Amino acid sequence: MNSQGHLFSGEESLDSLSNAEPAASRKRQPLAARMRPRRLSEVVGQRHILSEGKLLPRLVASNNFGSLLFYGPPGCGKTSIAEAIAGETESRFVRLNAVMSNVAELREILSIARRIEDKDTVLFIDEIHRFNKSQQDLLLPDVEAGNIRLIGATTHNPGFYVNAPLLSRSHLFRLEPHDTETVVVALQATLADEERGLGRRKHQATPGALLVLAKLCDGDLRRALNALEVIALGLRESEEMSESSVEIFAAERQIRYDAKEDEHYDTISAFIKSMRGGAPDAALYWLAKMLAGGEDPRFIARRLVILASEDVGLADAKALPLAVATQQACEFVGLPECEINLAHCVTYLATAPKSNSSYAALGKAKAAIAAGPIQEVPVWLKDSGGKASKRLGHSQDYEYSHGFAENVSGQEYMREPLRFLELKRVGEETAIADRLARWEKLKERIEGRGPA
């Protein structure tokens, strides 16, 4: 099946289809499609998996690969590498998009692949994470029998979206966003290419224009190439492409941020870790990215409320009220003004002293509960309401704390005292640690274990 959804015959290879395609049809293709690499050596970037001596080029050169999974962001070259592999190995290339496919179509493709013996079938499934479990399971017998060589592409973490049996039978390669220098080189080559690129238009581009365009595309080479084509077609032939030529594209730019997928979780993770690590500039950067990507400010505010107790805690007791106030401000004020409230709170939390002592202490207490046995409430602490409780002596021996110096009676509040809280000498928690140490000495003196 080609990218338009038509099944290839058994005799059709990637090269024969490319050669048979009318020139006019190729001309109408988007620039990014026309410039797809024909061999692995033409693929730009991804040197961590494609440089000489790496596993993937060796597998392709020996034509000895099985199933492959490419995981990476949009425009990093997943489809290009798959097509280049099929071309180099002279395989029959069948492309399927998991969003538009169904079980019946998949069964037909697998059936045809079983009947073709003179040529390997590379089945490329774009967005394979969209296949449900039964669709992925359907691939397993033919993958194991070697009837198809599966190449799956996904922008989502395969560990969460690809079935374990299929994942275990595949080589997983992670692709990275293209760096700025790689994108600039690719754009320069495209401007010079007269066969597939824009060379016949004779445009010269200033280094600054290509650099700005590369930065705006966030490592997405497909987006950069298509933007280059739009900008070039807006100019007269031979007209120089300057930084001002990129301004219209820049004004309409949208960053890569999917508020419901990996980008959402990765960015909020970086945001939280930046505040926890005391890096306000990084925290503000990730905040700005989320806001530019359309993230719900109420979600961000909820994370700030959590962090205020989990990571700042007793070191600065003002952090939690500020975070709660910020959450209320996001509800009350809304966008865009609540961005100011978020920035205020983010900066405060990132620069506040940090302590997770109360959070860690709760974890220890929960572990003690889980390990059991559960301690019974001491009689002197039990509720004394009602005649029956009084007859049982509930609270009879309770010592009222306010009748003692610093409200420390020396009485125990568990039958078998346990220690969970380990305070840090940081921020306001230092004073708390000093106070508890003083109370411990008072208790020892009351109990006769310390100096009078």
ChimeraX attribute file (.defattr): number of C-alpha atoms within 10 A of each C-alpha:
attribute: neighborCount
match mode: 1-to-1
recipient: residues
	/A:1	18
	/A:2	14
	/A:3	10
	/A:4	9
	/A:5	13
	/A:6	11
	/A:7	18
	/A:8	18
	/A:9	13
	/A:10	17
	/A:11	11
	/A:12	16
	/A:13	20
	/A:14	20
	/A:15	16
	/A:16	13
	/A:17	13
	/A:18	12
	/A:19	9
	/A:20	8
	/A:21	10
	/A:22	10
	/A:23	10
	/A:24	8
	/A:25	8
	/A:26	14
	/A:27	13
	/A:28	10
	/A:29	12
	/A:30	14
	/A:31	23
	/A:32	22
	/A:33	15
	/A:34	15
	/A:35	20
	/A:36	18
	/A:37	20
	/A:38	18
	/A:39	17
	/A:40	22
	/A:41	13
	/A:42	13
	/A:43	17
	/A:44	19
	/A:45	22
	/A:46	17
	/A:47	12
	/A:48	13
	/A:49	15
	/A:50	18
	/A:51	14
	/A:52	12
	/A:53	9
	/A:54	12
	/A:55	15
	/A:56	19
	/A:57	18
	/A:58	14
	/A:59	13
	/A:60	17
	/A:61	13
	/A:62	9
	/A:63	15
	/A:64	10
	/A:65	18
	/A:66	18
	/A:67	22
	/A:68	20
	/A:69	25
	/A:70	25
	/A:71	21
	/A:72	19
	/A:73	23
	/A:74	20
	/A:75	22
	/A:76	25
	/A:77	26
	/A:78	24
	/A:79	21
	/A:80	21
	/A:81	23
	/A:82	26
	/A:83	24
	/A:84	21
	/A:85	25
	/A:86	28
	/A:87	21
	/A:88	16
	/A:89	17
	/A:90	18
	/A:91	23
	/A:92	27
	/A:93	27
	/A:94	27
	/A:95	23
	/A:96	26
	/A:97	21
	/A:98	20
	/A:99	13
	/A:100	9
	/A:101	15
	/A:102	13
	/A:103	13
	/A:104	8
	/A:105	14
	/A:106	15
	/A:107	14
	/A:108	11
	/A:109	19
	/A:110	19
	/A:111	13
	/A:112	15
	/A:113	24
	/A:114	15
	/A:115	10
	/A:116	15
	/A:117	10
	/A:118	10
	/A:119	15
	/A:120	21
	/A:121	26
	/A:122	26
	/A:123	25
	/A:124	28
	/A:125	24
	/A:126	21
	/A:127	17
	/A:128	25
	/A:129	22
	/A:130	19
	/A:131	21
	/A:132	13
	/A:133	12
	/A:134	10
	/A:135	17
	/A:136	17
	/A:137	13
	/A:138	14
	/A:139	17
	/A:140	16
	/A:141	12
	/A:142	16
	/A:143	18
	/A:144	14
	/A:145	10
	/A:146	16
	/A:147	22
	/A:148	25
	/A:149	24
	/A:150	25
	/A:151	27
	/A:152	27
	/A:153	26
	/A:154	22
	/A:155	21
	/A:156	19
	/A:157	14
	/A:158	20
	/A:159	9
	/A:160	9
	/A:161	16
	/A:162	22
	/A:163	17
	/A:164	11
	/A:165	11
	/A:166	17
	/A:167	16
	/A:168	11
	/A:169	15
	/A:170	19
	/A:171	15
	/A:172	16
	/A:173	17
	/A:174	17
	/A:175	21
	/A:176	19
	/A:177	19
	/A:178	22
	/A:179	17
	/A:180	20
	/A:181	15
	/A:182	16
	/A:183	27
	/A:184	23
	/A:185	15
	/A:186	19
	/A:187	23
	/A:188	17
	/A:189	15
	/A:190	22
	/A:191	22
	/A:192	17
	/A:193	16
	/A:194	13
	/A:195	12
	/A:196	19
	/A:197	21
	/A:198	21
	/A:199	17
	/A:200	14
	/A:201	18
	/A:202	17
	/A:203	18
	/A:204	16
	/A:205	18
	/A:206	12
	/A:207	13
	/A:208	14
	/A:209	18
	/A:210	25
	/A:211	17
	/A:212	17
	/A:213	25
	/A:214	28
	/A:215	16
	/A:216	20
	/A:217	23
	/A:218	21
	/A:219	23
	/A:220	23
	/A:221	27
	/A:222	21
	/A:223	20
	/A:224	25
	/A:225	26
	/A:226	15
	/A:227	21
	/A:228	25
	/A:229	18
	/A:230	15
	/A:231	16
	/A:232	23
	/A:233	12
	/A:234	12
	/A:235	14
	/A:236	12
	/A:237	13
	/A:238	13
	/A:239	14
	/A:240	16
	/A:241	22
	/A:242	16
	/A:243	16
	/A:244	11
	/A:245	18
	/A:246	20
	/A:247	15
	/A:248	10
	/A:249	16
	/A:250	15
	/A:251	8
	/A:252	8
	/A:253	11
	/A:254	14
	/A:255	14
	/A:256	16
	/A:257	18
	/A:258	14
	/A:259	15
	/A:260	9
	/A:261	12
	/A:262	15
	/A:263	18
	/A:264	15
	/A:265	13
	/A:266	10
	/A:267	17
	/A:268	20
	/A:269	12
	/A:270	16
	/A:271	26
	/A:272	22
	/A:273	17
	/A:274	20
	/A:275	27
	/A:276	23
	/A:277	15
	/A:278	18
	/A:279	16
	/A:280	20
	/A:281	14
	/A:282	18
	/A:283	25
	/A:284	20
	/A:285	14
	/A:286	18
	/A:287	24
	/A:288	14
	/A:289	18
	/A:290	23
	/A:291	17
	/A:292	13
	/A:293	17
	/A:294	13
	/A:295	18
	/A:296	14
	/A:297	22
	/A:298	18
	/A:299	12
	/A:300	21
	/A:301	25
	/A:302	15
	/A:303	16
	/A:304	25
	/A:305	20
	/A:306	16
	/A:307	22
	/A:308	31
	/A:309	22
	/A:310	19
	/A:311	26
	/A:312	28
	/A:313	24
	/A:314	28
	/A:315	25
	/A:316	20
	/A:317	15
	/A:318	15
	/A:319	24
	/A:320	22
	/A:321	12
	/A:322	19
	/A:323	27
	/A:324	18
	/A:325	16
	/A:326	29
	/A:327	24
	/A:328	17
	/A:329	19
	/A:330	24
	/A:331	14
	/A:332	10
	/A:333	13
	/A:334	14
	/A:335	13
	/A:336	10
	/A:337	11
	/A:338	21
	/A:339	19
	/A:340	14
	/A:341	19
	/A:342	23
	/A:343	17
	/A:344	15
	/A:345	24
	/A:346	27
	/A:347	17
	/A:348	19
	/A:349	28
	/A:350	27
	/A:351	16
	/A:352	22
	/A:353	20
	/A:354	26
	/A:355	25
	/A:356	19
	/A:357	22
	/A:358	19
	/A:359	16
	/A:360	15
	/A:361	16
	/A:362	13
	/A:363	13
	/A:364	15
	/A:365	15
	/A:366	13
	/A:367	11
	/A:368	14
	/A:369	12
	/A:370	10
	/A:371	9
	/A:372	9
	/A:373	8
	/A:374	9
	/A:375	10
	/A:376	10
	/A:377	12
	/A:378	15
	/A:379	17
	/A:380	17
	/A:381	16
	/A:382	16
	/A:383	14
	/A:384	17
	/A:385	10
	/A:386	9
	/A:387	9
	/A:388	10
	/A:389	15
	/A:390	13
	/A:391	10
	/A:392	12
	/A:393	15
	/A:394	19
	/A:395	17
	/A:396	16
	/A:397	11
	/A:398	16
	/A:399	16
	/A:400	11
	/A:401	13
	/A:402	10
	/A:403	10
	/A:404	12
	/A:405	10
	/A:406	12
	/A:407	11
	/A:408	17
	/A:409	19
	/A:410	18
	/A:411	15
	/A:412	14
	/A:413	13
	/A:414	12
	/A:415	11
	/A:416	9
	/A:417	8
	/A:418	10
	/A:419	8
	/A:420	16
	/A:421	14
	/A:422	12
	/A:423	19
	/A:424	17
	/A:425	14
	/A:426	16
	/A:427	17
	/A:428	17
	/A:429	21
	/A:430	14
	/A:431	14
	/A:432	17
	/A:433	16
	/A:434	13
	/A:435	12
	/A:436	12
	/A:437	12
	/A:438	13
	/A:439	18
	/A:440	15
	/A:441	15
	/A:442	21
	/A:443	18
	/A:444	15
	/A:445	14
	/A:446	17
	/A:447	12
	/A:448	10
	/A:449	11
	/A:450	12
	/A:451	9
	/A:452	8
